[in-house]
Amino acid sequence: MESTYGVSRGSYIWGRSVHNIRIERLWRDVTSGFGHKWWDFFTHLELVHGLNPDWDAHIWLLHYLFLPSINQDALEWAEVWNHHDVTIRDARPDSPHAMFFFGALNVGIYNPEAGGLVRAIDEGVVDTTTYGVDWEDLADDELLRHHARHNPLGEDIYDHDPDSADEGDEPLSNRPLQLANPIEIPAFHPPFQTQQQIDLFNEAVDAIPQRFSRDIQDRQLVWTQALNALNAVLTVSL
């Protein structure tokens, strides 16, 4: 965004999501809609059913068993959310899907690289740190509690000295120094050593009757049986 439209004009809202209350509100909806259900489930597996979050093999097993279901939940939730009515100031409520559809009819679909009918407006933003803040919703105690609960405390990203940046830093970006490096997401690979181990594990998991059930009790059973199969296969030298 900044390379296309320039810096110091709010092209991209850097910083913690509390400074962009709209996305914080969406994260709250995601958490309450389906995210917290999975958090509760994984916590229960850790407390009662042998999940060790420090073991890579266990994290891989979670991904293997439940990531497709999490993605399906996300798609279903997004479909419902896109068709729910949103309160709009000085206008009748409308759904995100309808706003996108009729907006595309009225002004066309925006494509920053190919041009299109929509053009960027040079707003001359004076203070980019407060650009995009919805001050009314920022006073929403529920949103603030959600942000505090799901974001660890740390140094304020706006407390750095911009004059102390190295000359090698990006010259055309307002990105704060604390956000200079992307978050690294570790990769978790199957813990098996041979193809025969893989085949034995897949055969054992596929034989679980509740393998694709969406019932929470069935999912606990699937985890327990799959974990037992994993441990059994890993202890056998093939």
Backbone as CSV, one residue per row, in Angstrom:
resi,resn,N_x,N_y,N_z,CA_x,CA_y,CA_z,C_x,C_y,C_z
1,MET,0.821,-1.201,0.000,0.000,0.000,0.000,0.861,1.259,0.000
2,GLU,1.897,1.271,0.851,2.729,2.472,0.932,3.577,2.648,-0.311
3,SER,4.048,1.541,-0.916,4.844,1.668,-2.132,3.998,2.154,-3.296
4,THR,2.686,1.852,-3.262,1.794,2.269,-4.346,1.302,3.696,-4.171
5,TYR,0.910,4.046,-2.927,0.262,5.331,-2.701,1.099,6.319,-1.907
6,GLY,2.212,5.856,-1.334,3.062,6.774,-0.591,2.840,6.703,0.903
7,VAL,3.802,7.247,1.650,3.756,7.215,3.106,3.109,8.478,3.642
8,SER,2.856,8.481,4.945,2.306,9.639,5.665,0.945,10.069,5.137
9,ARG,0.168,9.102,4.644,-1.174,9.434,4.181,-2.186,8.359,4.589
10,GLY,-1.786,7.491,5.538,-2.706,6.459,5.993,-2.929,5.351,4.995
11,SER,-1.949,5.107,4.090,-2.109,4.041,3.107,-2.240,2.687,3.775
12,TYR,-1.520,2.517,4.871,-1.614,1.281,5.643,-1.578,1.655,7.112
13,ILE,-2.423,1.013,7.900,-2.502,1.343,9.320,-1.567,0.420,10.080
14,TRP,-0.368,0.921,10.383,0.577,0.137,11.167,0.185,0.180,12.635
15,GLY,0.586,-0.849,13.365,0.426,-0.794,14.812,-0.473,-1.870,15.359
16,ARG,-0.651,-1.839,16.666,-1.511,-2.805,17.332,-2.952,-2.618,16.878
17,SER,-3.700,-3.704,16.909,-5.046,-3.637,16.357,-5.957,-2.709,17.143
18,VAL,-5.594,-2.372,18.388,-6.432,-1.438,19.137,-6.446,-0.071,18.468
19,HIS,-5.405,0.227,17.656,-5.389,1.479,16.919,-6.236,1.390,15.647
20,ASN,-6.696,0.211,15.315,-7.609,0.017,14.191,-8.803,-0.752,14.743
21,ILE,-9.707,-0.036,15.381,-10.756,-0.667,16.169,-11.689,-1.502,15.308
22,ARG,-11.731,-1.225,14.011,-12.607,-2.018,13.139,-12.126,-3.470,13.067
23,ILE,-10.815,-3.657,12.911,-10.316,-5.028,12.845,-10.379,-5.673,14.216
24,GLU,-10.234,-4.888,15.290,-10.373,-5.457,16.630,-11.792,-5.960,16.852
25,ARG,-12.765,-5.224,16.331,-14.160,-5.658,16.446,-14.379,-6.958,15.664
26,LEU,-13.742,-7.062,14.496,-13.871,-8.288,13.709,-13.209,-9.466,14.420
27,TRP,-12.037,-9.233,15.035,-11.384,-10.313,15.777,-12.251,-10.772,16.945
28,ARG,-12.934,-9.840,17.583,-13.836,-10.222,18.666,-14.939,-11.126,18.136
29,ASP,-15.484,-10.767,16.969,-16.547,-11.582,16.383,-16.030,-12.970,16.004
30,VAL,-14.807,-13.030,15.446,-14.221,-14.322,15.085,-14.032,-15.188,16.327
31,THR,-13.509,-14.565,17.394,-13.267,-15.315,18.626,-14.563,-15.857,19.211
32,SER,-15.574,-14.998,19.311,-16.842,-15.442,19.892,-17.595,-16.366,18.950
33,GLY,-17.400,-16.193,17.632,-18.136,-16.997,16.666,-17.686,-18.442,16.611
34,PHE,-16.353,-18.677,16.590,-15.893,-20.069,16.556,-14.495,-20.257,17.133
35,GLY,-13.711,-19.198,17.252,-12.339,-19.362,17.718,-12.230,-19.846,19.147
36,HIS,-13.075,-19.292,20.020,-12.984,-19.659,21.436,-13.364,-21.114,21.666
37,LYS,-14.227,-21.649,20.823,-14.607,-23.062,20.935,-13.388,-23.963,20.778
38,TRP,-12.553,-23.634,19.795,-11.360,-24.445,19.567,-10.323,-24.226,20.659
39,TRP,-10.228,-23.015,21.173,-9.307,-22.740,22.283,-9.697,-23.587,23.494
40,ASP,-10.985,-23.629,23.801,-11.460,-24.450,24.918,-11.153,-25.930,24.682
41,PHE,-11.367,-26.366,23.449,-11.151,-27.776,23.120,-9.686,-28.169,23.291
42,PHE,-8.772,-27.364,22.756,-7.349,-27.682,22.862,-6.860,-27.585,24.306
43,THR,-7.403,-26.631,25.049,-7.037,-26.533,26.465,-7.474,-27.785,27.217
44,HIS,-8.667,-28.280,26.896,-9.161,-29.502,27.545,-8.283,-30.700,27.178
45,LEU,-7.855,-30.775,25.914,-6.960,-31.864,25.521,-5.655,-31.803,26.302
46,GLU,-5.161,-30.595,26.527,-3.910,-30.439,27.272,-4.080,-30.851,28.731
47,LEU,-5.207,-30.493,29.320,-5.411,-30.756,30.744,-5.792,-32.204,31.036
48,VAL,-6.513,-32.829,30.104,-7.117,-34.131,30.410,-6.638,-35.252,29.492
49,HIS,-6.315,-34.932,28.246,-6.113,-35.992,27.251,-4.693,-36.056,26.690
50,GLY,-3.719,-35.594,27.443,-2.326,-35.874,27.104,-1.666,-34.983,26.081
51,LEU,-2.321,-33.914,25.647,-1.686,-33.001,24.692,-0.544,-32.249,25.367
52,ASN,0.632,-32.284,24.748,1.782,-31.510,25.219,2.131,-30.487,24.147
53,PRO,1.809,-29.211,24.353,2.041,-28.204,23.312,3.514,-27.943,23.037
54,ASP,4.400,-28.467,23.875,5.834,-28.289,23.648,6.423,-29.385,22.767
55,TRP,5.651,-30.381,22.438,6.121,-31.464,21.579,5.650,-31.211,20.149
56,ASP,6.606,-31.120,19.239,6.271,-30.850,17.839,5.355,-31.921,17.255
57,ALA,5.562,-33.169,17.662,4.732,-34.255,17.127,3.271,-34.074,17.514
58,HIS,3.017,-33.551,18.715,1.640,-33.327,19.149,0.997,-32.174,18.370
59,ILE,1.769,-31.122,18.128,1.230,-30.004,17.343,0.950,-30.457,15.916
60,TRP,1.860,-31.251,15.367,1.612,-31.785,14.023,0.326,-32.606,14.011
61,LEU,0.115,-33.422,15.054,-1.084,-34.262,15.108,-2.350,-33.413,15.191
62,LEU,-2.302,-32.323,15.944,-3.449,-31.406,15.983,-3.760,-30.885,14.585
63,HIS,-2.712,-30.452,13.878,-2.914,-29.944,12.517,-3.520,-31.034,11.629
64,TYR,-2.962,-32.220,11.720,-3.399,-33.325,10.865,-4.868,-33.669,11.106
65,LEU,-5.261,-33.684,12.366,-6.623,-34.114,12.706,-7.664,-33.017,12.543
66,PHE,-7.300,-31.788,12.929,-8.346,-30.778,13.118,-8.222,-29.532,12.248
67,LEU,-7.101,-29.327,11.581,-6.982,-28.112,10.774,-8.040,-28.032,9.678
68,PRO,-8.356,-29.117,8.968,-9.449,-29.024,7.984,-10.777,-28.609,8.615
69,SER,-11.057,-29.095,9.827,-12.310,-28.728,10.498,-12.306,-27.268,10.921
70,ILE,-11.147,-26.774,11.372,-11.047,-25.356,11.733,-11.274,-24.489,10.508
71,ASN,-10.662,-24.869,9.392,-10.855,-24.106,8.159,-12.312,-24.129,7.714
72,GLN,-12.964,-25.270,7.869,-14.379,-25.365,7.503,-15.228,-24.484,8.396
73,ASP,-14.928,-24.470,9.691,-15.642,-23.579,10.607,-15.455,-22.124,10.206
74,ALA,-14.230,-21.771,9.818,-13.945,-20.389,9.423,-14.736,-20.002,8.179
75,LEU,-14.803,-20.893,7.203,-15.553,-20.604,5.981,-17.043,-20.459,6.269
76,GLU,-17.577,-21.342,7.092,-19.003,-21.273,7.420,-19.315,-20.015,8.214
77,TRP,-18.439,-19.667,9.159,-18.666,-18.458,9.942,-18.600,-17.228,9.050
78,ALA,-17.615,-17.188,8.143,-17.474,-16.038,7.252,-18.700,-15.872,6.363
79,GLU,-19.254,-16.989,5.902,-20.448,-16.921,5.057,-21.616,-16.314,5.827
80,VAL,-21.784,-16.722,7.078,-22.854,-16.155,7.906,-22.580,-14.688,8.198
81,TRP,-21.335,-14.372,8.550,-20.989,-12.992,8.904,-21.177,-12.061,7.710
82,ASN,-20.823,-12.521,6.521,-20.942,-11.682,5.327,-22.391,-11.360,4.983
83,HIS,-23.324,-12.089,5.554,-24.741,-11.848,5.257,-25.515,-11.337,6.470
84,HIS,-24.809,-10.935,7.518,-25.525,-10.378,8.670,-25.591,-8.860,8.529
85,ASP,-26.624,-8.259,9.097,-26.811,-6.816,8.982,-25.824,-6.065,9.867
86,VAL,-25.234,-5.028,9.293,-24.299,-4.161,10.000,-24.952,-2.800,10.184
87,THR,-24.875,-2.267,11.383,-25.409,-0.934,11.640,-24.521,0.101,10.973
88,ILE,-25.126,0.955,10.167,-24.395,1.985,9.429,-24.927,3.345,9.842
89,ARG,-24.032,4.239,10.213,-24.465,5.569,10.628,-25.147,6.285,9.465
90,ASP,-26.287,6.878,9.762,-27.035,7.679,8.785,-27.459,6.862,7.565
91,ALA,-27.639,5.574,7.729,-28.095,4.729,6.620,-28.773,3.495,7.204
92,ARG,-29.507,2.806,6.364,-30.179,1.592,6.835,-29.149,0.476,6.994
93,PRO,-29.404,-0.460,7.903,-28.476,-1.591,8.073,-28.349,-2.393,6.782
94,ASP,-27.177,-2.927,6.553,-26.942,-3.735,5.365,-25.849,-4.753,5.666
95,SER,-25.777,-5.793,4.871,-24.776,-6.836,5.099,-23.487,-6.495,4.358
96,PRO,-22.337,-7.005,4.806,-21.087,-6.789,4.073,-21.182,-7.268,2.628
97,HIS,-21.862,-8.392,2.400,-22.011,-8.899,1.040,-22.785,-7.915,0.173
98,ALA,-23.877,-7.382,0.704,-24.679,-6.428,-0.062,-23.909,-5.140,-0.308
99,MET,-23.163,-4.666,0.708,-22.383,-3.439,0.528,-21.342,-3.611,-0.568
100,PHE,-20.692,-4.778,-0.604,-19.706,-5.031,-1.649,-20.372,-5.111,-3.017
101,PHE,-21.494,-5.835,-3.090,-22.163,-6.049,-4.372,-22.649,-4.734,-4.968
102,PHE,-23.380,-3.948,-4.176,-23.920,-2.700,-4.708,-22.828,-1.650,-4.881
103,GLY,-21.782,-1.721,-4.061,-20.653,-0.825,-4.277,-19.967,-1.107,-5.596
104,ALA,-19.832,-2.402,-5.944,-19.228,-2.762,-7.221,-20.099,-2.306,-8.386
105,LEU,-21.421,-2.384,-8.218,-22.315,-1.912,-9.275,-22.207,-0.404,-9.468
106,ASN,-22.053,0.317,-8.361,-22.049,1.780,-8.440,-20.724,2.350,-8.925
107,VAL,-19.612,1.799,-8.441,-18.313,2.421,-8.752,-17.328,1.465,-9.399
108,GLY,-17.711,0.218,-9.595,-16.798,-0.738,-10.198,-15.952,-1.433,-9.151
109,ILE,-15.260,-2.477,-9.576,-14.386,-3.228,-8.679,-12.998,-2.622,-8.728
110,TYR,-12.482,-2.281,-7.568,-11.210,-1.581,-7.477,-10.040,-2.533,-7.704
111,ASN,-9.149,-2.163,-8.596,-7.919,-2.911,-8.852,-6.773,-1.919,-8.864
112,PRO,-5.959,-1.858,-7.804,-4.920,-0.827,-7.724,-3.872,-0.933,-8.809
113,GLU,-3.652,-2.132,-9.366,-2.628,-2.281,-10.391,-3.172,-1.997,-11.787
114,ALA,-4.422,-2.390,-12.011,-4.991,-2.202,-13.340,-5.803,-0.919,-13.462
115,GLY,-5.847,-0.145,-12.399,-6.614,1.090,-12.443,-8.024,0.859,-11.974
116,GLY,-8.975,0.877,-12.879,-10.367,0.710,-12.480,-11.036,2.054,-12.279
117,LEU,-12.284,2.019,-11.855,-13.050,3.245,-11.724,-12.769,3.982,-10.428
118,VAL,-12.255,3.271,-9.424,-12.023,3.898,-8.128,-10.605,4.433,-8.070
119,ARG,-10.455,5.674,-7.634,-9.133,6.283,-7.541,-8.813,6.611,-6.099
120,ALA,-7.545,6.486,-5.748,-7.127,6.846,-4.399,-7.256,8.346,-4.207
121,ILE,-7.708,8.735,-3.039,-7.867,10.148,-2.712,-6.750,10.564,-1.775
122,ASP,-6.037,11.609,-2.140,-4.960,12.102,-1.290,-5.582,12.890,-0.151
123,GLU,-5.659,12.250,1.020,-6.343,12.861,2.146,-5.452,13.787,2.950
124,GLY,-4.146,13.730,2.719,-3.253,14.582,3.485,-3.327,14.306,4.971
125,VAL,-3.185,13.049,5.363,-3.306,12.665,6.761,-2.179,13.282,7.573
126,VAL,-2.550,13.985,8.637,-1.553,14.648,9.479,-0.988,13.682,10.509
127,ASP,-1.844,12.938,11.176,-1.417,12.035,12.240,-1.818,10.617,11.871
128,THR,-0.873,9.849,11.305,-1.202,8.498,10.858,-1.417,7.541,12.022
129,THR,-0.932,7.889,13.222,-1.096,6.984,14.367,-2.537,6.909,14.837
130,THR,-3.339,7.907,14.515,-4.749,7.888,14.905,-5.666,7.732,13.698
131,TYR,-5.084,7.590,12.510,-5.896,7.449,11.310,-6.675,6.130,11.359
132,GLY,-7.941,6.191,11.092,-8.775,4.996,11.059,-9.362,4.593,12.388
133,VAL,-9.040,5.317,13.462,-9.563,4.964,14.776,-11.032,5.354,14.869
134,ASP,-11.855,4.413,15.245,-13.272,4.673,15.490,-13.405,5.010,16.970
135,TRP,-13.439,6.303,17.291,-13.363,6.733,18.681,-14.576,6.298,19.491
136,GLU,-15.720,6.187,18.831,-16.918,5.743,19.550,-16.769,4.295,19.996
137,ASP,-16.311,3.427,19.079,-16.137,2.026,19.436,-14.911,1.807,20.313
138,LEU,-13.964,2.726,20.272,-12.792,2.601,21.129,-13.175,2.685,22.601
139,ALA,-14.327,3.276,22.886,-14.820,3.353,24.264,-15.641,2.128,24.653
140,ASP,-15.730,1.148,23.749,-16.485,-0.073,24.020,-15.673,-0.961,24.961
141,ASP,-16.152,-1.142,26.184,-15.410,-1.914,27.181,-15.199,-3.361,26.747
142,GLU,-16.179,-3.934,26.056,-16.046,-5.329,25.629,-14.899,-5.491,24.638
143,LEU,-14.783,-4.546,23.692,-13.691,-4.603,22.727,-12.344,-4.462,23.412
144,LEU,-12.252,-3.550,24.365,-10.990,-3.336,25.065,-10.612,-4.555,25.901
145,ARG,-11.601,-5.192,26.515,-11.312,-6.407,27.280,-10.828,-7.521,26.360
146,HIS,-11.451,-7.618,25.180,-11.032,-8.635,24.213,-9.595,-8.394,23.786
147,HIS,-9.250,-7.141,23.510,-7.881,-6.824,23.090,-6.885,-7.142,24.192
148,ALA,-7.206,-6.764,25.423,-6.290,-7.008,26.537,-6.117,-8.499,26.800
149,ARG,-7.178,-9.273,26.582,-7.133,-10.705,26.869,-6.308,-11.460,25.839
150,HIS,-6.310,-10.999,24.587,-5.678,-11.757,23.511,-4.408,-11.114,22.973
151,ASN,-3.932,-10.035,23.592,-2.692,-9.400,23.166,-1.797,-9.201,24.377
152,PRO,-0.605,-9.808,24.381,0.302,-9.648,25.521,0.796,-8.222,25.626
153,LEU,1.070,-7.821,26.864,1.597,-6.490,27.085,3.020,-6.412,26.563
154,GLY,3.409,-5.246,26.095,4.768,-5.062,25.598,5.021,-3.604,25.326
155,GLU,6.170,-3.340,24.787,6.562,-1.971,24.499,5.635,-1.373,23.458
156,ASP,5.246,-0.152,23.664,4.372,0.517,22.708,5.152,0.758,21.429
157,ILE,4.564,0.369,20.318,5.273,0.466,19.052,5.510,1.902,18.629
158,TYR,4.854,2.850,19.294,5.050,4.235,18.911,6.057,4.939,19.816
159,ASP,6.691,4.193,20.736,7.643,4.802,21.639,9.053,4.839,21.074
160,HIS,9.254,4.323,19.847,10.604,4.304,19.318,10.975,5.668,18.749
161,ASP,12.269,5.878,18.573,12.779,7.126,18.025,13.018,6.939,16.542
162,PRO,12.230,7.562,15.670,12.400,7.344,14.235,13.750,7.805,13.733
163,ASP,14.394,8.761,14.449,15.690,9.250,14.002,16.806,8.250,14.267
164,SER,16.508,7.200,15.075,17.541,6.225,15.408,17.562,5.060,14.436
165,ALA,16.711,5.074,13.429,16.656,3.974,12.475,17.920,3.920,11.641
166,ASP,18.317,2.716,11.288,19.486,2.561,10.439,19.185,3.068,9.047
167,GLU,20.248,3.465,8.357,20.053,3.979,7.008,19.569,2.888,6.072
168,GLY,19.821,1.631,6.462,19.404,0.533,5.602,17.939,0.191,5.725
169,ASP,17.239,0.823,6.672,15.821,0.540,6.828,15.052,1.028,5.616
170,GLU,13.846,0.506,5.461,13.042,0.877,4.303,12.810,2.384,4.276
171,PRO,13.237,3.077,3.225,13.087,4.529,3.179,11.683,4.982,2.841
172,LEU,10.861,4.082,2.297,9.539,4.496,1.833,8.440,3.846,2.655
173,SER,8.687,3.632,3.933,7.693,2.994,4.778,7.668,3.644,6.142
174,ASN,6.463,3.734,6.699,6.300,4.223,8.066,6.235,3.071,9.056
175,ARG,6.657,1.882,8.646,6.554,0.727,9.522,7.374,0.949,10.785
176,PRO,6.771,0.810,11.977,7.520,0.966,13.224,8.629,-0.069,13.333
177,LEU,9.700,0.291,14.054,10.851,-0.592,14.164,10.478,-1.936,14.769
178,GLN,9.559,-1.935,15.739,9.197,-3.181,16.392,8.448,-4.130,15.462
179,LEU,7.982,-3.622,14.323,7.288,-4.460,13.352,8.143,-4.703,12.128
180,ALA,9.462,-4.484,12.260,10.346,-4.566,11.108,10.497,-5.996,10.606
181,ASN,10.322,-6.976,11.479,10.497,-8.366,11.084,9.160,-9.093,11.119
182,PRO,8.885,-9.905,10.118,7.623,-10.649,10.117,7.619,-11.714,11.201
183,ILE,6.417,-12.105,11.613,6.281,-13.182,12.590,6.574,-14.511,11.903
184,GLU,7.472,-15.275,12.474,7.825,-16.563,11.906,6.917,-17.648,12.482
185,ILE,6.266,-18.365,11.595,5.387,-19.460,12.004,6.133,-20.763,11.769
186,PRO,6.435,-21.513,12.817,7.217,-22.742,12.637,6.445,-23.781,11.845
187,ALA,7.180,-24.560,11.092,6.583,-25.652,10.326,6.683,-26.940,11.134
188,PHE,5.616,-27.703,11.131,5.594,-28.971,11.856,5.449,-30.101,10.843
189,HIS,6.421,-30.998,10.856,6.473,-32.064,9.869,6.099,-33.399,10.509
190,PRO,5.631,-34.348,9.704,5.305,-35.674,10.243,6.516,-36.275,10.949
191,PRO,6.311,-36.871,12.112,7.437,-37.377,12.900,7.909,-38.769,12.494
192,PHE,7.442,-39.265,11.370,7.747,-40.643,10.986,9.077,-40.725,10.236
193,GLN,9.690,-41.902,10.322,10.980,-42.125,9.680,10.861,-42.927,8.386
194,THR,9.810,-43.701,8.247,9.668,-44.569,7.079,8.261,-44.463,6.515
195,GLN,8.135,-44.877,5.266,6.826,-44.900,4.622,5.916,-45.920,5.283
196,GLN,6.491,-46.994,5.798,5.675,-48.010,6.458,5.040,-47.459,7.731
197,GLN,5.774,-46.628,8.470,5.193,-45.985,9.646,4.031,-45.082,9.254
198,ILE,4.211,-44.344,8.174,3.142,-43.461,7.691,1.902,-44.271,7.338
199,ASP,2.105,-45.379,6.629,0.974,-46.204,6.212,0.249,-46.800,7.417
200,LEU,1.012,-47.259,8.405,0.395,-47.831,9.603,-0.418,-46.785,10.360
201,PHE,0.136,-45.578,10.475,-0.575,-44.519,11.195,-1.849,-44.125,10.458
202,ASN,-1.750,-43.915,9.153,-2.932,-43.531,8.377,-4.017,-44.599,8.450
203,GLU,-3.605,-45.852,8.407,-4.574,-46.948,8.488,-5.288,-46.945,9.833
204,ALA,-4.538,-46.685,10.907,-5.142,-46.669,12.242,-6.106,-45.503,12.405
205,VAL,-5.725,-44.334,11.908,-6.583,-43.151,12.049,-7.832,-43.284,11.184
206,ASP,-7.669,-43.793,9.970,-8.824,-43.946,9.082,-9.836,-44.949,9.627
207,ALA,-9.399,-45.826,10.510,-10.298,-46.836,11.075,-11.108,-46.308,12.253
208,ILE,-10.831,-45.091,12.707,-11.586,-44.512,13.821,-12.980,-44.129,13.318
209,PRO,-14.051,-44.698,13.853,-15.402,-44.434,13.326,-15.791,-42.957,13.370
210,GLN,-15.336,-42.242,14.389,-15.735,-40.842,14.565,-14.772,-39.869,13.875
211,ARG,-13.956,-40.360,12.966,-12.859,-39.567,12.386,-13.300,-38.184,11.932
212,PHE,-14.434,-38.070,11.278,-14.858,-36.784,10.723,-16.097,-36.228,11.423
213,SER,-16.396,-36.732,12.593,-17.533,-36.216,13.357,-17.243,-34.794,13.838
214,ARG,-18.299,-33.991,13.940,-18.152,-32.619,14.427,-18.593,-32.500,15.888
215,ASP,-18.948,-33.611,16.487,-19.315,-33.620,17.897,-18.056,-33.489,18.750
216,ILE,-18.100,-32.647,19.774,-16.913,-32.365,20.562,-16.430,-33.599,21.311
217,GLN,-17.351,-34.424,21.807,-16.967,-35.649,22.503,-16.298,-36.632,21.545
218,ASP,-16.823,-36.710,20.334,-16.208,-37.583,19.333,-14.806,-37.093,18.981
219,ARG,-14.626,-35.788,18.910,-13.302,-35.251,18.586,-12.287,-35.570,19.685
220,GLN,-12.725,-35.558,20.927,-11.828,-35.952,22.009,-11.406,-37.414,21.847
221,LEU,-12.362,-38.256,21.471,-12.063,-39.670,21.261,-11.107,-39.851,20.085
222,VAL,-11.323,-39.100,19.016,-10.433,-39.165,17.856,-9.012,-38.784,18.254
223,TRP,-8.875,-37.709,19.032,-7.545,-37.295,19.483,-6.875,-38.396,20.303
224,THR,-7.597,-38.965,21.256,-7.024,-39.980,22.133,-6.566,-41.203,21.342
225,GLN,-7.413,-41.674,20.431,-7.060,-42.862,19.659,-5.932,-42.570,18.673
226,ALA,-5.949,-41.391,18.065,-4.877,-41.034,17.133,-3.551,-40.863,17.866
227,LEU,-3.597,-40.290,19.070,-2.374,-40.134,19.859,-1.817,-41.496,20.251
228,ASN,-2.679,-42.412,20.638,-2.226,-43.767,20.961,-1.592,-44.437,19.743
229,ALA,-2.209,-44.246,18.576,-1.652,-44.827,17.350,-0.297,-44.214,17.020
230,LEU,-0.189,-42.899,17.199,1.078,-42.219,16.930,2.184,-42.754,17.836
231,ASN,1.889,-42.849,19.126,2.893,-43.334,20.070,3.293,-44.775,19.759
232,ALA,2.317,-45.589,19.380,2.612,-46.992,19.075,3.503,-47.112,17.847
233,VAL,3.197,-46.342,16.815,3.978,-46.411,15.580,5.398,-45.905,15.799
234,LEU,5.540,-44.840,16.584,6.868,-44.260,16.799,7.760,-45.156,17.650
235,THR,7.172,-46.028,18.436,7.981,-46.914,19.282,8.365,-48.198,18.568
236,VAL,7.848,-48.399,17.367,8.157,-49.606,16.601,9.238,-49.279,15.587
237,SER,10.304,-50.022,15.582,11.391,-49.827,14.625,11.098,-50.664,13.394
238,LEU,10.937,-49.966,12.260,10.581,-50.670,11.024,11.658,-50.455,9.973
